[in-house]
Amino acid sequence: MEPQRTSVDPPIKLAIADSLRMKIEKGQLEPGDSLPTLHELTTKWNCSITSAREALNLLKEQGLVSGGRGRPLRVRGLGAQTRRSSTRHQWEKDRVHEPEEERRKAGTSELETNKPIGDVDFTATYSRIPASKDVATALGVEEDSDVIQRVYETKDRKTKHRTNWSVSYIPVSLISKNPELLDEKNEPWPGGTQHQLSTVGIEIMKVVDEVTSRMSTTVERQLWGLDTGVPMLRVRRISYDRHGTPVEISDADYPADRTVLEFMTELKEW
């Protein structure tokens, strides 16, 4: 039985949402369990259908439940998670000098998602564009100088939902002596970006990953197959050569509920 409410209590929709949220947090409602129906809530709380519906919408906005539009609302559980580790950078670098046959077998995407390239639809789109202020600052070049923008996307072949997305920027002046690096038709490139840069004499010596977060947009929820309330992680990767010069920046988006970011820091012995 819910406690009697007074005139100073918060709006009924908040009280209902908080009560259900506490049950979820305490494990009284577990992942996969159905939430009370609108009829059950209106009877229990002596409230209108509108208040009950708004309470459930609040839980959806918080990412605690999923469903709706003909599907029953259930407590959300964590789906399959992808572990993305900073060790991938050394793994990619170690493969630079391997034969092309070996480099073609797998890339960093297959390493992290454990999905073979045959299970996904991969696209790469190259554009030669003037560097924006943000890109120019990150790369240490003049604003409006030419950069190659490379947009990579993979989608699950069965669900058609996005599994990877990133956009990369490289100054044209760094790679123009190898025209193959300016052509998207050469993707997927065996060995990835580090091998591409090695063909013009650039060796990556340091990679910095900067992580931020934001709420997902309506379009992103459709593309990734996300529930309402699931935030996105944005990882900006900055790659530096042996002179400490940034040679590439890459922004990758990941759904927060299916991603584990692992950063390895090795410490030198005293």
C-alpha positions in Angstrom: 0.0 0.0 0.0 1.4 3.4 -1.0 1.6 6.1 1.7 -1.1 8.7 1.9 -0.2 11.9 0.0 -0.4 15.5 1.2 -0.6 18.8 -0.6 3.1 19.3 -0.1 4.1 16.0 -1.8 5.7 16.2 -5.3 3.5 15.7 -8.4 2.0 12.2 -8.5 3.9 11.3 -11.7 7.2 11.8 -9.8 6.1 9.8 -6.8 5.1 6.9 -9.0 8.3 7.1 -11.0 10.4 7.3 -7.8 8.6 4.3 -6.3 9.2 2.1 -9.3 12.8 3.4 -9.7 13.6 2.4 -6.1 12.1 -1.1 -6.7 14.4 -1.4 -9.7 17.5 -0.3 -7.8 16.7 -2.6 -4.9 16.2 -5.6 -7.2 12.6 -6.0 -6.4 12.0 -5.5 -10.1 14.8 -7.3 -12.1 15.9 -6.9 -15.7 13.2 -8.4 -18.0 10.4 -8.0 -15.4 7.2 -6.3 -16.7 6.2 -3.0 -15.2 2.7 -2.4 -13.8 0.1 -1.6 -16.5 -1.5 1.9 -16.7 -4.7 0.4 -15.2 -2.8 -1.1 -12.3 -1.0 2.2 -11.6 -4.2 4.3 -11.7 -5.9 1.9 -9.3 -3.0 1.7 -6.9 -2.2 5.4 -6.9 -5.7 6.8 -7.4 -4.5 8.9 -10.3 -5.3 9.6 -13.9 -4.1 7.7 -16.9 -2.1 10.7 -18.0 -0.2 10.8 -14.7 0.6 7.1 -14.9 1.7 7.4 -18.5 4.0 10.4 -17.6 5.5 8.4 -14.8 6.4 5.6 -17.1 7.8 8.0 -19.6 10.1 9.4 -17.0 11.5 5.9 -16.4 12.1 5.6 -20.1 13.9 8.9 -20.3 16.2 7.7 -17.4 17.0 4.6 -19.4 15.6 2.3 -16.8 12.9 0.6 -18.9 12.4 -0.3 -22.5 9.4 -1.1 -24.7 6.4 0.9 -25.7 4.6 1.3 -29.0 2.9 -2.0 -28.8 5.5 -3.7 -26.6 5.1 -4.1 -22.8 7.4 -2.0 -20.7 10.1 -4.0 -19.0 13.1 -3.3 -16.8 16.1 -2.8 -19.0 19.1 -5.1 -18.7 22.6 -4.8 -20.0 23.0 -6.3 -23.5 26.1 -7.7 -25.0 28.9 -5.2 -24.2 32.0 -4.4 -26.3 35.3 -3.9 -24.5 37.4 -1.2 -26.2 40.9 -1.2 -24.8 43.7 1.2 -25.4 45.9 -1.8 -26.1 44.4 -1.9 -29.6 46.8 0.9 -30.7 49.9 -1.2 -30.0 48.2 -4.2 -31.6 47.6 -2.2 -34.8 51.2 -0.9 -34.8 52.6 -4.4 -34.4 50.8 -5.4 -37.5 52.3 -2.7 -39.8 55.2 -4.9 -40.8 53.2 -8.1 -41.2 52.5 -9.5 -44.7 49.3 -8.1 -46.4 47.7 -11.5 -46.2 47.9 -11.4 -42.4 46.8 -7.8 -42.2 43.7 -8.6 -44.2 42.5 -11.3 -41.7 41.2 -8.8 -39.1 41.2 -5.2 -38.1 40.7 -3.3 -34.9 36.9 -3.4 -35.4 36.9 -7.2 -35.6 39.3 -7.3 -32.6 37.0 -5.3 -30.4 33.5 -6.5 -31.4 34.5 -10.1 -32.2 32.4 -9.8 -35.3 34.0 -11.0 -38.6 33.8 -8.6 -41.5 31.4 -10.9 -43.2 28.8 -10.3 -40.6 28.6 -6.5 -41.1 28.2 -4.0 -43.9 31.1 -1.7 -44.0 31.3 1.7 -45.7 34.0 4.3 -46.0 33.4 7.8 -47.4 36.3 10.2 -48.1 35.9 13.9 -48.6 38.6 16.6 -49.2 37.4 19.5 -47.1 38.7 22.7 -45.4 39.6 22.2 -41.8 37.1 23.6 -39.3 38.4 25.6 -36.4 38.1 22.6 -34.1 39.8 20.2 -36.4 42.6 22.8 -37.3 43.3 23.4 -33.6 43.5 19.7 -32.8 45.8 19.0 -35.7 47.9 22.2 -35.3 47.2 23.4 -38.9 45.8 26.5 -40.4 42.0 26.8 -40.4 40.6 26.0 -43.8 43.7 24.1 -44.8 42.9 20.9 -46.8 42.2 17.7 -44.7 40.9 14.3 -45.7 37.7 13.6 -43.8 37.1 9.8 -43.6 33.7 8.6 -42.3 33.6 4.9 -41.4 30.4 3.0 -40.6 29.6 -0.6 -39.9 26.1 -2.1 -39.6 25.0 -5.5 -38.4 23.8 -7.3 -41.5 20.8 -8.9 -39.7 19.5 -6.0 -37.6 20.7 -3.2 -39.9 21.7 -1.3 -36.8 24.9 0.5 -36.5 27.8 -1.3 -34.7 30.6 1.3 -35.3 30.8 4.8 -36.5 33.8 7.3 -36.6 35.0 10.3 -38.5 38.7 10.8 -39.0 40.8 13.9 -40.2 44.3 13.9 -41.7 46.1 16.9 -43.3 46.3 16.3 -47.0 49.9 17.7 -47.0 51.0 14.7 -44.9 49.7 11.9 -47.2 49.5 13.5 -50.7 52.7 11.7 -51.9 50.7 8.4 -51.8 47.5 9.0 -53.9 46.1 5.6 -52.7 45.5 7.2 -49.3 43.2 9.7 -50.8 40.8 7.2 -52.4 38.0 5.5 -50.4 38.0 2.6 -53.0 41.1 1.2 -51.2 39.0 0.6 -48.0 39.0 -1.5 -45.9 42.8 -0.9 -45.8 44.7 -4.0 -44.6 46.3 -2.9 -41.4 44.3 0.2 -40.8 45.4 3.8 -40.3 48.8 3.1 -38.9 49.8 1.0 -41.9 48.4 3.7 -44.2 50.6 6.4 -42.5 53.6 4.1 -42.6 53.5 4.2 -46.4 54.4 7.9 -46.2 57.1 7.4 -43.5 54.9 8.4 -40.5 55.2 6.2 -37.3 52.7 6.7 -34.6 54.4 7.1 -31.2 51.6 8.3 -28.9 47.8 8.1 -28.9 45.6 10.2 -26.6 41.9 9.2 -26.1 39.6 11.9 -24.8 36.2 10.7 -23.6 33.0 12.8 -23.2 29.3 11.9 -23.1 26.0 13.3 -24.1 22.4 12.2 -24.6 21.6 10.3 -27.8 19.4 12.0 -30.4 16.3 10.6 -31.9 18.1 9.8 -35.2 21.0 8.1 -33.3 18.5 5.9 -31.4 17.1 4.7 -34.7 20.5 4.1 -36.2 22.0 2.2 -33.3 18.7 0.6 -32.1 18.8 2.3 -28.7 16.2 2.7 -26.0 15.2 6.2 -24.9 17.5 7.5 -22.2 20.7 5.8 -23.3 23.6 8.3 -23.6 26.4 8.2 -26.1 30.1 8.2 -25.5 32.3 10.3 -27.8 36.0 9.3 -27.9 38.4 11.7 -29.6 41.6 9.9 -30.5 44.6 12.0 -31.3 47.6 10.3 -32.9 51.1 11.8 -32.7 54.2 11.0 -34.7 57.8 10.7 -33.3 58.2 14.5 -33.4 55.1 15.0 -31.2 53.1 16.4 -34.1 49.4 15.4 -34.3 48.9 13.6 -37.6 45.3 12.3 -37.3 42.2 12.9 -35.1 39.3 10.6 -35.0 35.9 11.0 -33.3 34.1 7.7 -32.6 30.6 7.4 -31.0 29.6 4.5 -28.8 26.4 3.6 -27.0 27.1 3.8 -23.2 25.0 0.8 -22.3 26.9 -1.6 -24.5 30.5 -0.3 -24.3 33.3 -0.8 -21.8 36.2 1.6 -22.2 39.4 0.1 -20.8 42.6 2.2 -20.6 45.8 0.5 -19.8 48.6 2.5 -18.2 51.9 0.7 -17.8 54.2 2.2 -15.1 58.0 2.0 -15.3 59.9 0.3 -12.4 61.6 2.6 -9.8 
